[in-house]
């Protein structure tokens, strides 16, 4: 998302990195911001969107003292969102590379969090918490679609969210593309932060093999059973090739993060084994890859 044009009078090399942190109220925006602050980012909370370009320009004039800026935005009205969109377009014309981190969470998790702290949702007005959540989700729909990184915090605690942020931002050098390969069980629901979803239920289930049932796809015997089924290796080869094309396109479009969800019935055998193999293929292609087994151990 960068051009060859720098802001007037500002050396292009001085333009700071910019991360926009947004998402659902109660989904962990403050925790994500605190994590970046601990990593040395200059964090501004609830800065009016119209002032974001000014903040970036001030950072560019700081002689390198403010090289990385994170702005937490809290969209609470249509005009506010329109201002944000205008500011992001302005940044693009000035050659500023920006990334959007979107904190997502299920309605149930958000309701529990608001009830736990006995606070109303900022958009519920005279209605219920769920009404405020629905209104906010609608306002944020377009921004979520533009996000470079979506983190679902429904089942995460504070420490797990910080670990996810650290994994994405703590590196000394930013890789071209980071991939998260996530195994999951369809019976527990689709991962809401998935960019791509594949279904391993076309393969025989090791659950029905008594000697394999107690183990997971991390076990060598289970993995061999899954990969030796008709079509398994062919799927792995072809999907890995497809991901090479997708990864190249993501890089061209400036997308730095992708979550690939690999599902089976319970998220224990087939999806786990295939996720491990797929992650190894991506890593061999130079894509920095993290493997997450969302539902392993839930049974």
C-alpha positions as CSV (number, residue, x, y, z in Angstrom):
1,X,0.0,0.0,0.0
2,X,2.9,2.4,-0.6
3,X,3.6,4.8,-3.4
4,X,6.8,6.6,-4.5
5,X,5.5,9.9,-3.2
6,X,6.5,11.1,0.2
7,X,4.8,13.8,2.2
8,X,6.0,17.3,1.1
9,X,9.3,18.2,2.7
10,X,9.6,14.9,4.5
11,X,12.3,12.4,3.5
12,X,10.7,9.0,2.6
13,X,13.1,7.2,4.8
14,X,11.8,9.1,7.8
15,X,8.1,8.0,7.4
16,X,7.3,5.9,10.5
17,X,5.5,2.6,10.4
18,X,1.8,2.9,11.2
19,X,-0.5,0.3,12.8
20,X,-4.2,1.0,13.3
21,X,-5.7,-1.0,16.2
22,X,-9.4,-1.4,16.0
23,X,-12.1,-3.9,16.6
24,X,-15.0,-4.7,18.8
25,X,-15.4,-3.0,22.2
26,X,-14.3,-5.6,24.8
27,X,-12.3,-7.7,22.4
28,X,-8.9,-6.5,23.7
29,X,-7.9,-3.3,21.9
30,X,-6.2,-1.9,25.1
31,X,-4.3,-5.1,25.7
32,X,-3.0,-5.2,22.1
33,X,-2.0,-1.5,22.3
34,X,-0.2,-2.1,25.6
35,X,1.7,-5.0,24.0
36,X,2.9,-2.7,21.2
37,X,3.9,0.0,23.7
38,X,6.0,-2.6,25.6
39,X,7.7,-3.4,22.2
40,X,8.7,0.2,21.8
41,X,5.9,1.5,19.6
42,X,4.6,5.0,20.2
43,X,0.9,4.4,21.0
44,X,-1.9,6.9,20.9
45,X,-5.3,5.9,22.2
46,X,-8.5,7.1,20.7
47,X,-6.9,9.7,18.4
48,X,-9.6,11.3,16.2
49,X,-9.1,9.8,12.7
50,X,-8.7,13.2,11.1
51,X,-5.5,13.7,13.1
52,X,-3.8,10.5,12.1
53,X,-2.0,12.0,9.1
54,X,-0.8,14.9,11.3
55,X,0.5,12.4,13.9
56,X,2.4,10.5,11.2
57,X,3.9,13.7,9.9
58,X,5.1,14.7,13.4
59,X,6.6,11.3,13.7
60,X,8.4,11.7,10.4
61,X,9.9,15.0,11.7
62,X,11.1,13.5,14.9
63,X,14.5,12.5,13.4
64,X,13.9,8.8,14.0
65,X,12.7,9.2,17.6
66,X,9.2,8.0,16.6
67,X,9.8,5.3,14.0
68,X,6.7,3.2,14.8
69,X,3.3,4.5,15.6
70,X,0.2,2.6,16.8
71,X,-3.1,4.3,16.9
72,X,-6.2,2.9,18.7
73,X,-9.4,3.9,16.9
74,X,-12.8,3.4,18.4
75,X,-15.5,3.7,15.8
76,X,-18.7,4.9,17.4
77,X,-20.5,6.7,14.6
78,X,-20.8,6.8,10.9
79,X,-19.1,10.2,10.6
80,X,-16.2,8.9,12.7
81,X,-15.8,6.0,10.3
82,X,-16.0,8.3,7.3
83,X,-13.2,10.4,8.8
84,X,-11.1,7.3,9.3
85,X,-11.5,6.2,5.7
86,X,-10.6,9.7,4.4
87,X,-7.5,9.7,6.7
88,X,-6.3,6.3,5.4
89,X,-6.8,7.4,1.8
90,X,-4.7,10.5,2.6
91,X,-2.0,8.4,4.1
92,X,-1.9,6.2,1.0
93,X,-1.4,9.2,-1.3
94,X,1.6,10.2,0.9
95,X,3.3,6.9,0.6
96,X,2.6,5.8,4.2
97,X,2.5,2.0,4.7
98,X,-0.2,1.3,7.2
99,X,-1.5,-2.0,8.7
100,X,-4.8,-2.6,10.4
101,X,-5.1,-5.0,13.3
102,X,-8.7,-5.9,14.1
103,X,-9.7,-7.5,17.4
104,X,-12.7,-9.8,17.0
105,X,-14.8,-11.8,19.5
106,X,-18.0,-13.7,19.6
107,X,-21.2,-12.1,20.8
108,X,-21.4,-14.5,23.8
109,X,-17.8,-13.7,24.9
110,X,-18.4,-9.9,24.6
111,X,-21.6,-10.1,26.6
112,X,-19.9,-12.1,29.3
113,X,-17.1,-9.5,29.5
114,X,-19.4,-6.5,29.7
115,X,-21.5,-8.2,32.3
116,X,-18.4,-9.2,34.2
117,X,-17.3,-5.6,34.6
118,X,-20.9,-4.3,35.0
119,X,-20.5,-1.8,32.2
120,X,-22.9,-1.0,29.4
121,X,-21.8,-1.3,25.8
122,X,-20.9,2.2,24.4
123,X,-23.4,1.8,21.6
124,X,-26.3,0.1,23.4
125,X,-28.1,3.4,24.4
126,X,-31.4,2.4,26.1
127,X,-31.2,-1.1,24.6
128,X,-29.4,-4.3,25.6
129,X,-25.7,-5.1,25.4
130,X,-26.4,-7.3,22.4
131,X,-28.0,-4.3,20.6
132,X,-24.8,-2.3,21.1
133,X,-22.7,-5.2,19.9
134,X,-24.8,-5.6,16.7
135,X,-24.7,-1.9,16.0
136,X,-20.9,-1.8,16.4
137,X,-20.4,-4.9,14.3
138,X,-22.3,-3.3,11.5
139,X,-20.3,0.0,11.7
140,X,-17.0,-2.0,11.7
141,X,-17.9,-4.4,8.9
142,X,-16.0,-2.6,6.1
143,X,-13.0,-1.9,8.3
144,X,-12.8,-5.6,9.3
145,X,-12.8,-6.5,5.6
146,X,-9.8,-4.2,5.1
147,X,-7.8,-5.5,8.1
148,X,-4.4,-7.0,7.5
149,X,-4.6,-9.1,10.7
150,X,-7.7,-10.3,12.5
151,X,-7.4,-11.8,15.9
152,X,-10.3,-13.7,17.4
153,X,-10.0,-13.2,21.2
154,X,-13.2,-15.2,22.1
155,X,-11.3,-17.9,23.9
156,X,-8.1,-16.0,24.7
157,X,-7.0,-14.6,28.0
158,X,-4.8,-11.5,28.3
159,X,-1.5,-13.5,28.2
160,X,-2.5,-15.5,25.1
161,X,-3.5,-12.3,23.3
162,X,-0.2,-10.7,24.2
163,X,1.6,-13.8,22.9
164,X,-0.2,-13.5,19.6
165,X,0.8,-9.8,19.3
166,X,4.4,-10.6,20.2
167,X,4.5,-13.3,17.6
168,X,3.4,-10.8,14.9
169,X,5.4,-7.7,16.0
170,X,8.4,-8.7,18.2
171,X,10.7,-9.7,15.3
172,X,13.6,-7.5,14.6
173,X,12.9,-7.7,10.8
174,X,9.4,-7.7,9.4
175,X,9.0,-10.7,7.0
176,X,7.1,-10.2,3.8
177,X,4.3,-12.5,4.8
178,X,3.4,-14.3,8.0
179,X,1.0,-17.3,8.0
180,X,-0.9,-18.9,10.8
181,X,-2.0,-22.5,10.0
182,X,-4.8,-23.4,12.4
183,X,-6.4,-26.8,12.8
184,X,-10.0,-26.8,14.1
185,X,-13.0,-29.0,14.5
186,X,-16.1,-28.2,12.5
187,X,-18.3,-29.3,15.4
188,X,-16.9,-26.4,17.4
189,X,-17.5,-23.8,14.7
190,X,-15.5,-22.1,12.0
191,X,-12.6,-19.8,13.1
192,X,-13.9,-16.3,12.6
193,X,-10.4,-15.0,11.8
194,X,-9.7,-17.4,9.0
195,X,-8.8,-16.0,5.6
196,X,-8.8,-19.5,3.9
197,X,-10.7,-22.6,5.0
198,X,-10.1,-26.2,3.9
199,X,-12.0,-29.3,4.8
200,X,-10.2,-32.6,5.6
201,X,-13.4,-34.6,6.2
202,X,-12.9,-36.2,2.7
203,X,-10.3,-38.4,4.4
204,X,-11.1,-41.5,6.6
205,X,-11.2,-40.6,10.2
206,X,-8.6,-42.1,12.5
207,X,-11.1,-41.8,15.3
208,X,-12.6,-45.1,14.1
209,X,-9.3,-46.9,14.3
210,X,-9.1,-48.1,17.9
211,X,-5.4,-48.1,18.2
212,X,-5.2,-44.5,16.8
213,X,-8.2,-42.9,18.6
214,X,-6.4,-41.9,21.8
215,X,-3.7,-40.0,19.9
216,X,-3.7,-36.7,17.9
217,X,-2.4,-35.8,14.5
218,X,1.0,-34.9,16.1
219,X,1.5,-38.6,16.6
220,X,3.7,-40.1,13.8
221,X,1.4,-43.1,13.3
222,X,-1.7,-41.0,13.1
223,X,0.1,-38.6,10.7
224,X,1.2,-41.5,8.5
225,X,-2.3,-43.0,8.5
226,X,-3.8,-39.6,7.3
227,X,-1.1,-38.9,4.7
228,X,-1.3,-42.4,3.2
229,X,-5.0,-42.2,2.5
230,X,-6.0,-41.9,-1.2
231,X,-5.9,-38.3,-2.3
232,X,-4.1,-37.0,0.8
233,X,-0.7,-36.4,-0.6
234,X,-2.2,-35.2,-3.9
235,X,-4.2,-32.6,-2.0
236,X,-1.2,-31.5,0.0
237,X,0.9,-31.0,-3.1
238,X,-1.8,-29.1,-5.0
239,X,-3.0,-27.0,-2.2
240,X,0.6,-26.0,-1.4
241,X,1.0,-24.9,-5.0
242,X,-2.2,-22.9,-4.8
243,X,-1.0,-21.2,-1.6
244,X,2.2,-20.2,-3.5
245,X,0.0,-18.2,-5.9
246,X,-2.1,-16.8,-3.1
247,X,1.0,-15.8,-1.1
248,X,2.4,-14.0,-4.1
249,X,-0.8,-12.1,-4.6
250,X,-1.0,-11.2,-0.9
251,X,2.5,-9.8,-1.1
252,X,1.7,-7.7,-4.2
253,X,-1.4,-6.3,-2.4
254,X,0.6,-5.5,0.7
255,X,-1.1,-8.1,2.9
256,X,1.3,-9.3,5.5
257,X,-0.8,-11.8,7.5
258,X,-2.9,-14.8,6.4
259,X,-4.7,-17.4,8.5
260,X,-5.3,-20.7,6.9
261,X,-7.9,-22.9,8.8
262,X,-7.7,-26.6,8.2
263,X,-10.7,-28.4,9.6
264,X,-12.0,-31.9,10.3
265,X,-14.8,-33.2,12.5
266,X,-13.2,-32.7,15.9
267,X,-9.9,-31.0,15.2
268,X,-7.9,-33.8,16.7
269,X,-6.5,-36.1,13.9
270,X,-6.8,-35.2,10.2
271,X,-6.7,-31.4,10.5
272,X,-3.8,-31.5,12.9
273,X,-1.7,-33.8,10.8
274,X,-2.4,-31.9,7.6
275,X,-1.8,-28.5,9.3
276,X,1.7,-29.6,10.3
277,X,2.5,-30.8,6.8
278,X,1.1,-27.7,5.2
279,X,3.0,-25.4,7.6
280,X,6.2,-27.2,6.8
281,X,5.6,-26.6,3.1
282,X,5.0,-22.9,3.6
283,X,8.1,-22.5,5.8
284,X,10.1,-24.2,3.1
285,X,8.9,-21.5,0.6
286,X,10.2,-18.8,2.9
287,X,6.8,-17.9,4.6
288,X,7.2,-17.4,8.3
289,X,4.6,-19.8,9.7
290,X,3.0,-20.4,13.1
291,X,0.9,-23.5,13.7
292,X,-2.1,-23.4,16.1
293,X,-4.2,-26.4,17.0
294,X,-7.4,-24.6,18.3
295,X,-9.5,-27.6,19.3
296,X,-7.0,-30.3,20.1
297,X,-7.6,-31.6,23.6
298,X,-11.2,-30.4,23.8
299,X,-12.6,-33.9,23.5
